[in-house]
Amino acid sequence: MNSKAIREFLGWCRVLDLGMLILGWIKMVAFGSWANKVYAMMFGLEEASVRLARLQLLLNYIIAILVFNLAPYIALRVMAQSS
């Protein structure tokens, strides 16, 4: 597999990740309070801690996108332009 194919793969992964991130954010905004109540009842937690956990999950997903997808994509783009 050459670097162009990997770059194209990472580009499509970035598009899909962005779509999933937007969908997750929309779900958090639209169903946030209802979902927090349900998760709090299911796991016996306070709603504030559930809200914080869901926000941390979304932020961890953003960090994973940056580290495992965006950074390698940018590095391959820079390497392709320099050669």
N, CA, C and O atoms as CSV, one atom per row, in Angstrom:
chain,resi,resn,atom,element,x,y,z
A,1,MET,N,N,0.848,-1.170,0.000
A,1,MET,CA,C,0.000,0.000,0.000
A,1,MET,C,C,0.896,1.236,0.000
A,1,MET,O,O,1.786,1.365,0.840
A,2,ASN,N,N,0.663,2.117,-0.919
A,2,ASN,CA,C,1.502,3.314,-1.004
A,2,ASN,C,C,0.924,4.445,-0.158
A,2,ASN,O,O,-0.182,4.352,0.375
A,3,SER,N,N,1.711,5.515,-0.052
A,3,SER,CA,C,1.309,6.618,0.822
A,3,SER,C,C,0.067,7.344,0.302
A,3,SER,O,O,-0.696,7.903,1.089
A,4,LYS,N,N,-0.140,7.340,-1.012
A,4,LYS,CA,C,-1.340,7.994,-1.553
A,4,LYS,C,C,-2.598,7.259,-1.115
A,4,LYS,O,O,-3.597,7.890,-0.768
A,5,ALA,N,N,-2.560,5.937,-1.127
A,5,ALA,CA,C,-3.718,5.152,-0.689
A,5,ALA,C,C,-3.980,5.347,0.802
A,5,ALA,O,O,-5.132,5.447,1.224
A,6,ILE,N,N,-2.924,5.398,1.590
A,6,ILE,CA,C,-3.082,5.625,3.029
A,6,ILE,C,C,-3.645,7.014,3.285
A,6,ILE,O,O,-4.515,7.193,4.138
A,7,ARG,N,N,-3.144,8.001,2.541
A,7,ARG,CA,C,-3.642,9.373,2.680
A,7,ARG,C,C,-5.125,9.452,2.328
A,7,ARG,O,O,-5.898,10.121,3.014
A,8,GLU,N,N,-5.516,8.766,1.257
A,8,GLU,CA,C,-6.919,8.751,0.864
A,8,GLU,C,C,-7.772,8.046,1.921
A,8,GLU,O,O,-8.869,8.503,2.244
A,9,PHE,N,N,-7.268,6.938,2.456
A,9,PHE,CA,C,-7.977,6.216,3.512
A,9,PHE,C,C,-8.176,7.107,4.737
A,9,PHE,O,O,-9.277,7.174,5.284
A,10,LEU,N,N,-7.120,7.787,5.168
A,10,LEU,CA,C,-7.225,8.655,6.334
A,10,LEU,C,C,-8.156,9.837,6.067
A,10,LEU,O,O,-8.842,10.304,6.975
A,11,GLY,N,N,-8.181,10.316,4.831
A,11,GLY,CA,C,-9.104,11.393,4.479
A,11,GLY,C,C,-10.551,10.960,4.628
A,11,GLY,O,O,-11.368,11.706,5.167
A,12,TRP,N,N,-10.881,9.761,4.157
A,12,TRP,CA,C,-12.244,9.250,4.302
A,12,TRP,C,C,-12.563,8.943,5.758
A,12,TRP,O,O,-13.692,9.156,6.201
A,13,CYS,N,N,-11.596,8.450,6.500
A,13,CYS,CA,C,-11.805,8.222,7.936
A,13,CYS,C,C,-12.128,9.533,8.641
A,13,CYS,O,O,-12.976,9.581,9.533
A,14,ARG,N,N,-11.448,10.584,8.234
A,14,ARG,CA,C,-11.695,11.901,8.826
A,14,ARG,C,C,-13.111,12.362,8.553
A,14,ARG,O,O,-13.766,12.909,9.441
A,15,VAL,N,N,-13.595,12.149,7.338
A,15,VAL,CA,C,-14.961,12.530,6.982
A,15,VAL,C,C,-15.966,11.749,7.822
A,15,VAL,O,O,-16.906,12.328,8.366
A,16,LEU,N,N,-15.769,10.433,7.928
A,16,LEU,CA,C,-16.676,9.609,8.727
A,16,LEU,C,C,-16.620,9.978,10.208
A,16,LEU,O,O,-17.655,10.039,10.873
A,17,ASP,N,N,-15.425,10.223,10.721
A,17,ASP,CA,C,-15.293,10.614,12.126
A,17,ASP,C,C,-15.983,11.944,12.400
A,17,ASP,O,O,-16.630,12.110,13.434
A,18,LEU,N,N,-15.849,12.877,11.489
A,18,LEU,CA,C,-16.508,14.164,11.665
A,18,LEU,C,C,-18.025,13.994,11.666
A,18,LEU,O,O,-18.722,14.624,12.461
A,19,GLY,N,N,-18.534,13.145,10.779
A,19,GLY,CA,C,-19.974,12.874,10.759
A,19,GLY,C,C,-20.452,12.241,12.055
A,19,GLY,O,O,-21.497,12.618,12.585
A,20,MET,N,N,-19.690,11.282,12.569
A,20,MET,CA,C,-20.062,10.644,13.829
A,20,MET,C,C,-19.978,11.618,14.998
A,20,MET,O,O,-20.790,11.559,15.922
A,21,LEU,N,N,-18.994,12.513,14.954
A,21,LEU,CA,C,-18.853,13.512,16.007
A,21,LEU,C,C,-20.031,14.484,15.987
A,21,LEU,O,O,-20.575,14.820,17.039
A,22,ILE,N,N,-20.423,14.931,14.812
A,22,ILE,CA,C,-21.572,15.832,14.702
A,22,ILE,C,C,-22.847,15.131,15.151
A,22,ILE,O,O,-23.665,15.724,15.854
A,23,LEU,N,N,-23.021,13.880,14.753
A,23,LEU,CA,C,-24.193,13.119,15.174
A,23,LEU,C,C,-24.223,12.951,16.696
A,23,LEU,O,O,-25.281,13.084,17.311
A,24,GLY,N,N,-23.091,12.665,17.295
A,24,GLY,CA,C,-23.012,12.538,18.753
A,24,GLY,C,C,-23.334,13.839,19.453
A,24,GLY,O,O,-24.015,13.839,20.478
A,25,TRP,N,N,-22.855,14.951,18.914
A,25,TRP,CA,C,-23.140,16.252,19.503
A,25,TRP,C,C,-24.626,16.576,19.391
A,25,TRP,O,O,-25.224,17.083,20.340
A,26,ILE,N,N,-25.224,16.286,18.234
A,26,ILE,CA,C,-26.655,16.539,18.054
A,26,ILE,C,C,-27.463,15.691,19.033
A,26,ILE,O,O,-28.419,16.177,19.637
A,27,LYS,N,N,-27.082,14.429,19.190
A,27,LYS,CA,C,-27.782,13.571,20.148
A,27,LYS,C,C,-27.631,14.102,21.564
A,27,LYS,O,O,-28.575,14.045,22.352
A,28,MET,N,N,-26.454,14.615,21.893
A,28,MET,CA,C,-26.226,15.140,23.234
A,28,MET,C,C,-27.083,16.380,23.488
A,28,MET,O,O,-27.610,16.560,24.586
A,29,VAL,N,N,-27.219,17.223,22.487
A,29,VAL,CA,C,-28.019,18.441,22.647
A,29,VAL,C,C,-29.511,18.114,22.637
A,29,VAL,O,O,-30.262,18.626,23.468
A,30,ALA,N,N,-29.945,17.270,21.707
A,30,ALA,CA,C,-31.369,17.001,21.549
A,30,ALA,C,C,-31.930,16.119,22.668
A,30,ALA,O,O,-33.024,16.376,23.170
A,31,PHE,N,N,-31.191,15.089,23.055
A,31,PHE,CA,C,-31.702,14.133,24.031
A,31,PHE,C,C,-30.923,14.161,25.336
A,31,PHE,O,O,-31.007,13.215,26.119
A,32,GLY,N,N,-30.173,15.212,25.586
A,32,GLY,CA,C,-29.253,15.256,26.722
A,32,GLY,C,C,-29.894,15.028,28.067
A,32,GLY,O,O,-29.483,14.130,28.800
A,33,SER,N,N,-30.895,15.822,28.410
A,33,SER,CA,C,-31.474,15.704,29.753
A,33,SER,C,C,-32.214,14.382,29.918
A,33,SER,O,O,-32.141,13.764,30.980
A,34,TRP,N,N,-32.914,13.946,28.897
A,34,TRP,CA,C,-33.629,12.677,28.963
A,34,TRP,C,C,-32.644,11.516,29.122
A,34,TRP,O,O,-32.836,10.644,29.970
A,35,ALA,N,N,-31.598,11.510,28.308
A,35,ALA,CA,C,-30.604,10.434,28.379
A,35,ALA,C,C,-29.878,10.450,29.718
A,35,ALA,O,O,-29.593,9.391,30.276
A,36,ASN,N,N,-29.577,11.627,30.238
A,36,ASN,CA,C,-28.915,11.705,31.542
A,36,ASN,C,C,-29.778,11.086,32.630
A,36,ASN,O,O,-29.269,10.383,33.503
A,37,LYS,N,N,-31.084,11.341,32.583
A,37,LYS,CA,C,-31.987,10.763,33.579
A,37,LYS,C,C,-32.026,9.238,33.448
A,37,LYS,O,O,-31.981,8.522,34.449
A,38,VAL,N,N,-32.110,8.756,32.224
A,38,VAL,CA,C,-32.170,7.307,32.006
A,38,VAL,C,C,-30.890,6.637,32.478
A,38,VAL,O,O,-30.943,5.632,33.187
A,39,TYR,N,N,-29.731,7.183,32.091
A,39,TYR,CA,C,-28.454,6.589,32.498
A,39,TYR,C,C,-28.263,6.678,34.005
A,39,TYR,O,O,-27.720,5.759,34.619
A,40,ALA,N,N,-28.703,7.770,34.599
A,40,ALA,CA,C,-28.585,7.913,36.050
A,40,ALA,C,C,-29.417,6.855,36.760
A,40,ALA,O,O,-28.968,6.281,37.752
A,41,MET,N,N,-30.628,6.588,36.266
A,41,MET,CA,C,-31.463,5.543,36.872
A,41,MET,C,C,-30.863,4.157,36.633
A,41,MET,O,O,-30.869,3.315,37.532
A,42,MET,N,N,-30.349,3.919,35.432
A,42,MET,CA,C,-29.806,2.597,35.103
A,42,MET,C,C,-28.603,2.236,35.967
A,42,MET,O,O,-28.484,1.104,36.435
A,43,PHE,N,N,-27.717,3.200,36.176
A,43,PHE,CA,C,-26.466,2.910,36.862
A,43,PHE,C,C,-26.414,3.424,38.298
A,43,PHE,O,O,-25.400,3.265,38.977
A,44,GLY,N,N,-27.500,4.037,38.761
A,44,GLY,CA,C,-27.542,4.520,40.137
A,44,GLY,C,C,-26.590,5.667,40.402
A,44,GLY,O,O,-25.983,5.735,41.471
A,45,LEU,N,N,-26.451,6.562,39.452
A,45,LEU,CA,C,-25.550,7.707,39.583
A,45,LEU,C,C,-26.351,9.004,39.618
A,45,LEU,O,O,-27.556,9.015,39.364
A,46,GLU,N,N,-25.668,10.085,39.935
A,46,GLU,CA,C,-26.292,11.405,39.869
A,46,GLU,C,C,-26.259,11.888,38.431
A,46,GLU,O,O,-25.377,11.512,37.659
A,47,GLU,N,N,-27.227,12.724,38.075
A,47,GLU,CA,C,-27.289,13.225,36.703
A,47,GLU,C,C,-26.071,14.070,36.346
A,47,GLU,O,O,-25.621,14.055,35.200
A,48,ALA,N,N,-25.537,14.801,37.313
A,48,ALA,CA,C,-24.362,15.635,37.039
A,48,ALA,C,C,-23.159,14.778,36.649
A,48,ALA,O,O,-22.405,15.140,35.746
A,49,SER,N,N,-22.980,13.656,37.317
A,49,SER,CA,C,-21.841,12.795,36.989
A,49,SER,C,C,-22.044,12.116,35.632
A,49,SER,O,O,-21.078,11.888,34.904
A,50,VAL,N,N,-23.286,11.794,35.293
A,50,VAL,CA,C,-23.569,11.212,33.980
A,50,VAL,C,C,-23.302,12.240,32.892
A,50,VAL,O,O,-22.712,11.913,31.862
A,51,ARG,N,N,-23.728,13.474,33.108
A,51,ARG,CA,C,-23.489,14.542,32.134
A,51,ARG,C,C,-21.991,14.740,31.912
A,51,ARG,O,O,-21.535,14.896,30.779
A,52,LEU,N,N,-21.235,14.732,33.004
A,52,LEU,CA,C,-19.784,14.886,32.903
A,52,LEU,C,C,-19.153,13.708,32.167
A,52,LEU,O,O,-18.246,13.905,31.358
A,53,ALA,N,N,-19.613,12.498,32.432
A,53,ALA,CA,C,-19.062,11.314,31.770
A,53,ALA,C,C,-19.344,11.350,30.271
A,53,ALA,O,O,-18.475,11.006,29.469
A,54,ARG,N,N,-20.547,11.763,29.888
A,54,ARG,CA,C,-20.881,11.835,28.463
A,54,ARG,C,C,-20.051,12.907,27.762
A,54,ARG,O,O,-19.629,12.713,26.623
A,55,LEU,N,N,-19.815,14.029,28.427
A,55,LEU,CA,C,-18.976,15.073,27.858
A,55,LEU,C,C,-17.532,14.600,27.726
A,55,LEU,O,O,-16.881,14.866,26.716
A,56,GLN,N,N,-17.033,13.905,28.733
A,56,GLN,CA,C,-15.676,13.365,28.664
A,56,GLN,C,C,-15.537,12.367,27.528
A,56,GLN,O,O,-14.508,12.335,26.853
A,57,LEU,N,N,-16.559,11.554,27.310
A,57,LEU,CA,C,-16.534,10.591,26.213
A,57,LEU,C,C,-16.411,11.306,24.872
A,57,LEU,O,O,-15.622,10.901,24.019
A,58,LEU,N,N,-17.188,12.367,24.688
A,58,LEU,CA,C,-17.130,13.126,23.441
A,58,LEU,C,C,-15.762,13.800,23.265
A,58,LEU,O,O,-15.209,13.805,22.165
A,59,LEU,N,N,-15.228,14.360,24.337
A,59,LEU,CA,C,-13.916,15.009,24.253
A,59,LEU,C,C,-12.802,13.986,24.009
A,59,LEU,O,O,-11.859,14.274,23.271
A,60,ASN,N,N,-12.892,12.820,24.605
A,60,ASN,CA,C,-11.903,11.765,24.346
A,60,ASN,C,C,-11.962,11.313,22.893
A,60,ASN,O,O,-10.933,10.996,22.297
A,61,TYR,N,N,-13.161,11.282,22.324
A,61,TYR,CA,C,-13.304,10.925,20.915
A,61,TYR,C,C,-12.623,11.972,20.024
A,61,TYR,O,O,-11.979,11.624,19.034
A,62,ILE,N,N,-12.766,13.239,20.374
A,62,ILE,CA,C,-12.103,14.301,19.615
A,62,ILE,C,C,-10.593,14.133,19.683
A,62,ILE,O,O,-9.909,14.260,18.667
A,63,ILE,N,N,-10.069,13.850,20.861
A,63,ILE,CA,C,-8.624,13.656,21.008
A,63,ILE,C,C,-8.160,12.450,20.194
A,63,ILE,O,O,-7.102,12.501,19.565
A,64,ALA,N,N,-8.930,11.378,20.200
A,64,ALA,CA,C,-8.567,10.190,19.416
A,64,ALA,C,C,-8.552,10.507,17.922
A,64,ALA,O,O,-7.678,10.031,17.197
A,65,ILE,N,N,-9.506,11.301,17.458
A,65,ILE,CA,C,-9.519,11.706,16.052
A,65,ILE,C,C,-8.261,12.495,15.722
A,65,ILE,O,O,-7.634,12.263,14.689
A,66,LEU,N,N,-7.891,13.419,16.587
A,66,LEU,CA,C,-6.705,14.238,16.336
A,66,LEU,C,C,-5.432,13.402,16.316
A,66,LEU,O,O,-4.584,13.584,15.442
A,67,VAL,N,N,-5.293,12.496,17.264
A,67,VAL,CA,C,-4.054,11.733,17.394
A,67,VAL,C,C,-3.925,10.635,16.340
A,67,VAL,O,O,-2.867,10.481,15.729
A,68,PHE,N,N,-4.988,9.878,16.127
A,68,PHE,CA,C,-4.891,8.703,15.273
A,68,PHE,C,C,-5.316,8.936,13.831
A,68,PHE,O,O,-5.109,8.063,12.988
A,69,ASN,N,N,-5.899,10.078,13.525
A,69,ASN,CA,C,-6.398,10.298,12.182
A,69,ASN,C,C,-5.853,11.584,11.570
A,69,ASN,O,O,-5.252,11.556,10.497
A,70,LEU,N,N,-6.056,12.690,12.235
A,70,LEU,CA,C,-5.677,13.973,11.647
A,70,LEU,C,C,-4.156,14.163,11.590
A,70,LEU,O,O,-3.631,14.604,10.568
A,71,ALA,N,N,-3.458,13.840,12.657
A,71,ALA,CA,C,-2.001,14.019,12.672
A,71,ALA,C,C,-1.297,13.173,11.605
A,71,ALA,O,O,-0.449,13.704,10.888
A,72,PRO,N,N,-1.613,11.877,11.469
A,72,PRO,CA,C,-0.975,11.113,10.389
A,72,PRO,C,C,-1.347,11.630,8.999
A,72,PRO,O,O,-0.514,11.624,8.093
A,73,TYR,N,N,-2.580,12.071,8.830
A,73,TYR,CA,C,-3.009,12.610,7.540
A,73,TYR,C,C,-2.184,13.852,7.179
A,73,TYR,O,O,-1.699,13.979,6.055
A,74,ILE,N,N,-2.033,14.756,8.135
A,74,ILE,CA,C,-1.251,15.973,7.886
A,74,ILE,C,C,0.209,15.626,7.616
A,74,ILE,O,O,0.836,16.213,6.733
A,75,ALA,N,N,0.755,14.667,8.379
A,75,ALA,CA,C,2.150,14.268,8.169
A,75,ALA,C,C,2.350,13.696,6.770
A,75,ALA,O,O,3.344,14.008,6.113
A,76,LEU,N,N,1.427,12.871,6.309
A,76,LEU,CA,C,1.546,12.318,4.959
A,76,LEU,C,C,1.393,13.395,3.896
A,76,LEU,O,O,2.062,13.337,2.864
A,77,ARG,N,N,0.535,14.367,4.125
A,77,ARG,CA,C,0.375,15.470,3.167
A,77,ARG,C,C,1.663,16.284,3.078
A,77,ARG,O,O,2.083,16.662,1.984
A,78,VAL,N,N,2.289,16.556,4.214
A,78,VAL,CA,C,3.537,17.316,4.233
A,78,VAL,C,C,4.640,16.526,3.522
A,78,VAL,O,O,5.412,17.085,2.744
A,79,MET,N,N,4.702,15.221,3.799
A,79,MET,CA,C,5.721,14.390,3.157
A,79,MET,C,C,5.510,14.326,1.642
A,79,MET,O,O,6.481,14.300,0.886
A,80,ALA,N,N,4.267,14.301,1.200
A,80,ALA,CA,C,3.982,14.233,-0.240
A,80,ALA,C,C,4.351,15.533,-0.939
A,80,ALA,O,O,4.805,15.520,-2.083
A,81,GLN,N,N,4.156,16.659,-0.252
A,81,GLN,CA,C,4.487,17.949,-0.871
A,81,GLN,C,C,5.979,18.188,-0.894
A,81,GLN,O,O,6.477,18.867,-1.792
A,82,SER,N,N,6.714,17.645,0.076
A,82,SER,CA,C,8.149,17.889,0.124
A,82,SER,C,C,8.910,17.021,-0.889
A,82,SER,O,O,10.045,17.348,-1.236
A,83,SER,N,N,8.319,15.937,-1.364
A,83,SER,CA,C,9.036,15.079,-2.299
A,83,SER,C,C,8.603,15.305,-3.736
A,83,SER,O,O,9.118,14.654,-4.646
